[in-house]
């Protein structure tokens, strides 16, 4: 038997569970270290390891991160910390000769992104970013159809994404509400879609114009439309008991252990009032993006919808392709959830789930249905597939893992959008990042 790869995870919140579980199931890896400012959350992940029959990992604070890499002889680092902290861990690991897998987005601003790109170029190190939407079978089918020429050359795309008042609201309860932490929804979430469009079209974004605002969440909007409550956070608040926007951590074992029981260590509240002060991200955003192929995209994100899902329309010179995914047809208030992931993400296995449909409308011919069965596992079956691509010798999916440059191309549309929101002007992506193969 070969010696297992020595792995570490930095950042042990809810998303890190995917990687803790994935590594624990693979004999080719040993999770030797966890790094997080909160020992309670690290202990939660160690219990997952032990319950899977694997040895507990050693626990390290972020202040000793580089020492951890050296002492633990880390060969693979998984980065699932707060988005704005990704770059420091990625750079240090690459310069120590460690292979890195980062959760998306790679980072949150152009300065940090350029530092990562430069570190990859200078070290020749390996950085993969977990853009799991590429591995959803529905999205893969769309790519196959476009590549086959089903609608000819794609000239324009319209992408509408609706986040409902459960999942969408969740970004306004936690650290993501501060743009300094997350880069806002254009970076933290929409980069998923920007990566898909780049991948689907084989194109790179060149110019972005956008308008974005906070019009539903936050105190000013809350007072205007009347949904506002005055509590700071839901736990312990009588006013939150009947608030359809509240998340009750005590109702869910995982959220309780990861966050409520861990508050004494760092004072982090996972259940803030979405209408409380401190929101600096937008909830309604519209973009116009131009690509190097000549194609254009209109993109709209609404984070306060009664339903959840997305619609993508591709217009080609031989027809039109339409993708529709209804993750929820309406939002159930006060729903008690069985898992932390189901608590805050759209779930096509839920009782309110709708349909998935892929339709090709050729010129001068009837429409053709190309719908594939939607996998109800995490992110449409993408989570298990992206783990196989990242951690296994998987020739089927391994080639589709996003590298540092592809991750930067997904990120730069959102970075340009944020600058356009601030300036009111179109932004060239080349003015933000040096994406040439040679580097800066």
C-alpha positions in Angstrom: 0.0 0.0 0.0 1.3 3.5 -0.8 1.6 6.1 2.0 -1.6 8.2 2.3 -1.4 11.8 1.2 -1.1 14.0 4.3 -4.0 16.5 4.0 -5.1 19.5 6.1 -8.2 21.8 6.0 -8.2 25.4 6.9 -11.6 26.8 7.8 -14.0 24.3 9.5 -17.5 25.8 8.9 -20.4 24.1 7.3 -18.9 23.8 3.8 -15.8 22.1 5.1 -18.0 19.1 5.9 -17.9 18.0 2.3 -14.1 17.7 2.3 -13.9 16.2 5.8 -16.3 13.5 4.7 -14.7 13.1 1.3 -11.2 12.7 2.7 -12.4 10.3 5.5 -13.9 8.0 2.9 -10.6 7.7 1.0 -7.8 5.5 2.1 -5.5 7.4 -0.2 -5.6 10.4 2.2 -5.1 11.1 5.8 -6.5 14.3 7.3 -3.7 15.1 9.7 -4.6 18.7 10.6 -7.4 21.2 11.0 -6.9 24.9 11.2 -9.5 27.4 12.5 -9.7 30.1 15.1 -12.6 28.2 16.7 -11.7 24.9 18.6 -15.3 23.9 19.0 -15.8 23.8 15.2 -12.6 21.9 14.7 -13.8 19.4 17.4 -17.0 18.9 15.4 -15.0 17.9 12.3 -12.8 15.6 14.4 -15.9 13.8 15.6 -16.9 13.2 12.0 -13.4 11.7 11.4 -13.6 9.4 14.4 -17.1 8.3 13.6 -15.8 7.3 10.1 -13.2 5.1 11.7 -10.3 7.5 11.0 -7.8 9.0 13.5 -8.5 12.5 14.8 -6.6 15.4 13.2 -4.3 17.7 15.1 -5.9 21.2 15.8 -4.0 24.4 14.9 -4.9 28.1 15.2 -4.4 30.3 12.1 -1.6 32.2 13.8 0.5 29.0 13.4 -0.6 28.1 9.9 2.9 28.0 8.3 4.2 26.0 11.3 1.4 23.5 10.8 2.3 23.0 7.1 5.9 22.2 8.2 5.3 20.2 11.3 2.5 18.1 9.9 4.3 17.6 6.6 1.2 18.7 4.7 1.0 17.6 1.1 -2.6 18.8 0.3 -4.3 21.8 1.7 -8.1 22.4 1.4 -9.1 26.0 1.9 -12.7 26.6 3.1 -12.2 29.6 5.3 -13.9 33.0 5.0 -13.4 34.1 1.4 -11.3 37.2 2.1 -8.7 35.0 3.9 -8.2 32.5 1.1 -5.3 34.2 -0.5 -3.0 34.2 2.5 -3.4 30.4 3.0 -3.1 29.7 -0.7 0.0 31.7 -1.2 1.8 30.3 1.8 1.0 26.7 0.9 2.1 27.1 -2.8 5.4 28.6 -1.7 5.8 25.7 0.7 5.4 23.2 -2.2 1.9 22.1 -1.1 -0.9 21.3 -3.5 -4.0 23.4 -2.9 -7.7 22.9 -3.4 -9.7 26.1 -2.7 -13.4 26.5 -2.3 -14.9 29.1 -4.6 -14.4 32.0 -5.0 -10.6 31.9 -5.1 -10.6 35.3 -3.3 -12.5 38.6 -3.0 -10.6 41.4 -4.8 -8.2 42.0 -7.7 -5.1 42.6 -5.5 -5.5 39.3 -3.7 -6.3 37.5 -7.0 -3.2 38.9 -8.7 -1.1 37.8 -5.8 -2.4 34.2 -6.1 -1.9 34.1 -9.9 1.7 35.4 -9.4 2.4 32.8 -6.7 1.2 30.0 -9.1 3.4 31.3 -11.9 6.4 31.8 -9.7 6.2 28.4 -7.9 4.7 26.2 -10.7 2.5 24.9 -7.9 -0.9 23.3 -8.4 -4.1 25.2 -7.4 -7.6 23.8 -8.1 -10.8 25.7 -7.3 -13.9 23.7 -6.6 -16.4 25.1 -9.1 -18.7 22.2 -8.7 -21.4 23.4 -11.0 -19.3 22.1 -13.9 -20.0 18.6 -12.6 -23.8 18.8 -12.4 -25.2 16.4 -15.1 -27.7 19.0 -16.3 -24.9 21.6 -16.9 -22.8 19.0 -18.6 -25.6 18.1 -21.0 -26.0 21.8 -21.9 -22.3 22.0 -22.7 -22.5 18.9 -24.9 -25.4 20.4 -26.9 -23.7 23.7 -27.4 -20.4 22.0 -28.4 -22.3 19.8 -30.9 -23.6 22.9 -32.7 -27.2 22.3 -31.8 -27.9 26.0 -32.1 -24.9 27.0 -34.1 -22.6 29.8 -32.9 -23.8 31.3 -29.6 -24.3 35.1 -30.0 -25.9 36.0 -26.7 -26.9 34.6 -23.3 -29.5 35.7 -20.8 -29.0 34.3 -17.3 -31.6 34.9 -14.6 -30.9 33.6 -11.1 -33.5 33.7 -8.3 -32.6 33.2 -4.7 -35.6 32.7 -2.5 -36.3 34.4 0.9 -34.8 31.4 2.7 -31.5 30.7 0.8 -31.1 34.2 -0.4 -31.8 35.6 3.1 -29.1 33.5 4.5 -26.3 35.6 2.9 -27.7 38.5 5.0 -27.6 36.6 8.3 -23.9 35.7 8.3 -20.4 36.9 7.5 -21.3 37.2 3.8 -23.4 40.3 4.6 -20.1 42.3 4.8 -18.6 42.8 1.3 -15.1 43.0 2.9 -15.5 39.3 3.8 -17.3 37.9 0.8 -16.9 40.3 -2.1 -20.7 40.4 -2.3 -23.0 38.0 -4.2 -21.3 38.9 -7.5 -18.1 37.3 -6.2 -19.2 34.7 -3.6 -22.2 33.2 -5.5 -22.5 34.5 -9.1 -18.9 33.4 -9.9 -20.5 29.9 -10.1 -22.5 31.1 -13.1 -19.8 33.2 -14.6 -17.6 30.1 -14.6 -20.3 28.1 -16.2 -20.8 30.6 -19.0 -17.0 30.8 -19.6 -16.9 26.9 -19.7 -20.1 26.5 -21.8 -19.0 29.0 -24.5 -15.2 28.5 -24.3 -15.1 32.3 -23.9 -13.4 34.9 -21.7 -15.0 38.0 -20.3 -13.6 41.3 -21.6 -15.9 44.1 -20.5 -18.6 44.4 -17.8 -21.2 47.0 -17.0 -23.5 46.6 -14.0 -25.9 48.2 -11.6 -26.5 46.8 -8.2 -28.2 47.9 -5.0 -29.6 46.8 -1.6 -33.3 47.2 -2.0 -34.9 44.4 0.2 -32.6 43.5 3.1 -31.0 45.8 5.6 -32.6 48.3 7.9 -33.7 51.0 5.5 -35.5 48.6 3.1 -37.0 46.7 6.0 -38.6 49.8 7.4 -39.9 50.8 3.9 -41.6 47.5 3.1 -42.6 46.6 6.7 -40.8 43.2 7.2 -38.2 44.7 9.6 -37.9 43.4 13.2 -35.7 45.0 15.8 -33.8 42.0 17.2 -30.1 41.6 16.6 -30.0 37.8 16.2 -32.7 35.1 16.3 -31.4 32.9 19.2 -33.1 33.9 22.4 -35.3 36.5 20.8 -39.1 36.2 21.3 -39.5 38.6 18.4 -37.8 36.2 16.0 -40.0 33.2 16.9 -42.6 34.1 14.2 -40.3 35.9 11.8 -40.2 34.0 8.5 -36.7 35.4 7.8 -35.2 34.0 11.0 -32.9 31.0 11.2 -33.2 29.0 14.4 -29.9 27.4 15.1 -31.2 25.3 18.0 -33.6 23.5 15.7 -30.8 21.8 13.7 -28.2 19.6 15.4 -25.4 20.4 12.9 -25.9 24.2 13.0 -26.2 24.1 16.7 -22.9 22.3 17.2 -21.0 24.2 14.5 -22.2 27.7 15.4 -24.4 28.1 18.5 -22.3 26.0 20.8 -19.1 27.6 19.3 -20.1 31.3 20.0 -18.3 31.6 23.3 -15.0 31.0 21.5 -15.2 33.8 18.9 -18.5 35.7 19.3 -19.6 34.8 15.8 -23.4 34.9 15.3 -24.7 32.8 12.4 -28.3 33.9 12.8 -28.4 37.7 12.5 -31.5 39.6 11.6 -31.4 40.2 7.9 -32.8 43.7 8.4 -30.3 44.6 11.1 -27.5 47.2 10.4 -24.2 46.1 8.9 -25.3 44.9 5.4 -22.9 46.2 2.8 -23.7 43.8 -0.1 -26.3 44.1 -2.8 -29.4 42.0 -3.2 -30.5 43.0 -6.7 -27.9 43.1 -9.5 -27.9 43.4 -13.3 -25.0 43.0 -15.6 -24.1 43.3 -19.3 -20.9 41.3 -20.2 -19.0 41.2 -23.4 -16.8 38.2 -24.3 -13.8 37.7 -26.5 -15.8 35.6 -28.9 -18.1 38.5 -29.6 -21.0 37.0 -27.6 -22.7 39.0 -24.9 -24.5 38.1 -21.7 -27.2 39.8 -19.7 -27.3 38.6 -16.1 -29.7 39.3 -13.3 -29.5 38.1 -9.7 -32.5 38.6 -7.3 -31.9 37.5 -3.7 -35.4 38.0 -2.4 -37.6 35.9 -4.6 -40.6 33.8 -3.5 -39.1 30.9 -5.6 -35.6 29.7 -6.3 -33.9 28.6 -9.5 -32.4 29.8 -12.7 -33.2 30.2 -16.4 -30.5 30.5 -19.0 -31.3 31.2 -22.7 -28.7 30.8 -25.4 -29.3 32.5 -28.8 -27.4 31.0 -31.7 -27.4 31.5 -35.5 -29.1 28.1 -35.9 -31.6 28.3 -33.0 -32.0 28.7 -29.3 -31.3 26.6 -26.2 -33.3 27.1 -23.0 -32.4 25.7 -19.5 -34.8 26.0 -16.7 -34.2 24.7 -13.2 -36.8 25.3 -10.5 -35.2 24.4 -7.2 -38.2 25.6 -5.2 -41.6 26.8 -6.6 -42.3 28.7 -3.3 -40.8 29.2 0.1 -42.2 27.5 3.2 -42.0 29.7 6.3 -40.8 28.2 9.6 -39.8 24.9 8.0 -37.8 22.7 10.3 -35.0 21.2 8.3 -33.3 17.9 8.7 -29.8 18.9 7.6 -27.6 22.0 7.8 -27.3 22.0 4.0 -31.0 21.8 3.5 -31.5 24.7 5.9 -30.0 27.2 3.6 -29.7 25.8 0.1 -32.3 25.1 -2.5 -33.0 21.4 -2.7 -34.6 19.7 -5.7 -35.7 16.8 -3.4 -37.8 19.2 -1.3 -41.6 19.1 -1.3 -41.7 22.5 -3.0 -39.3 21.5 -5.8 -40.2 22.2 -9.4 -38.9 20.9 -12.7 -35.7 20.9 -14.7 -35.9 21.3 -18.5 -33.5 21.6 -21.4 -35.2 22.6 -24.7 -33.5 23.2 -28.1 -35.6 25.3 -30.5 -34.0 25.0 -34.0 -34.8 27.4 -36.8 -37.7 26.1 -38.9 -38.3 23.0 -36.8 -40.2 21.9 -33.7 -38.6 22.2 -30.3 -36.7 19.2 -29.0 -36.6 18.2 -25.3 -33.1 17.2 -24.1 -33.9 17.1 -20.3 -31.8 14.7 -18.3 -32.7 13.4 -14.8 -31.7 15.8 -12.1 -29.6 14.3 -9.4 -31.1 15.3 -6.0 -27.8 14.9 -4.2 -25.7 18.0 -3.2 -25.8 20.7 -5.8 -27.5 18.5 -8.3 -25.0 15.6 -7.8 -22.1 18.0 -8.4 -20.6 17.7 -4.9 -19.8 14.0 -5.1 -18.5 14.4 -8.7 -16.2 17.3 -7.9 -14.7 15.4 -5.0 -14.0 12.5 -7.4 -12.4 14.9 -9.8 -10.3 16.7 -7.1 -9.3 13.7 -5.0 -9.4 10.6 -7.3 -7.7 9.6 -10.5 -10.9 10.3 -12.4 -10.3 10.7 -16.2 -14.0 11.3 -16.8 -14.2 14.6 -14.8 -10.6 15.4 -13.9 -10.0 17.5 -17.0 -12.9 19.8 -16.0 -11.4 21.0 -12.7 -10.9 24.7 -12.7 -7.3 25.8 -12.4 -6.0 29.1 -11.1 -6.5 31.0 -14.4 -10.0 29.6 -15.0 -10.9 30.5 -11.4 -9.6 34.0 -12.0 -11.7 34.3 -15.2 -14.8 33.3 -13.2 -13.9 35.8 -10.5 -13.0 38.8 -12.7 -16.6 39.3 -13.9 -17.8 39.7 -10.4 -14.8 42.0 -9.5 -15.6 44.1 -12.6 -19.3 44.2 -11.6 -18.4 45.5 -8.1 -16.2 48.3 -9.6 -18.9 49.2 -12.1 -21.5 49.4 -9.3 -19.2 51.8 -7.5 -18.2 54.0 -10.6 -21.3 53.7 -12.8 -18.9 53.0 -15.7 -18.1 49.9 -17.8 -15.0 48.1 -16.7 -12.4 46.2 -18.8 -11.3 43.0 -17.1 -7.8 43.5 -18.3 -7.6 46.6 -16.1 -8.2 44.4 -13.1 -6.1 41.3 -13.6 -3.2 40.2 -15.8 -4.6 37.0 -17.2 -1.9 36.5 -19.8 -0.1 33.2 -19.7 3.2 35.0 -18.9 1.9 36.9 -15.9 2.7 40.2 -14.4 
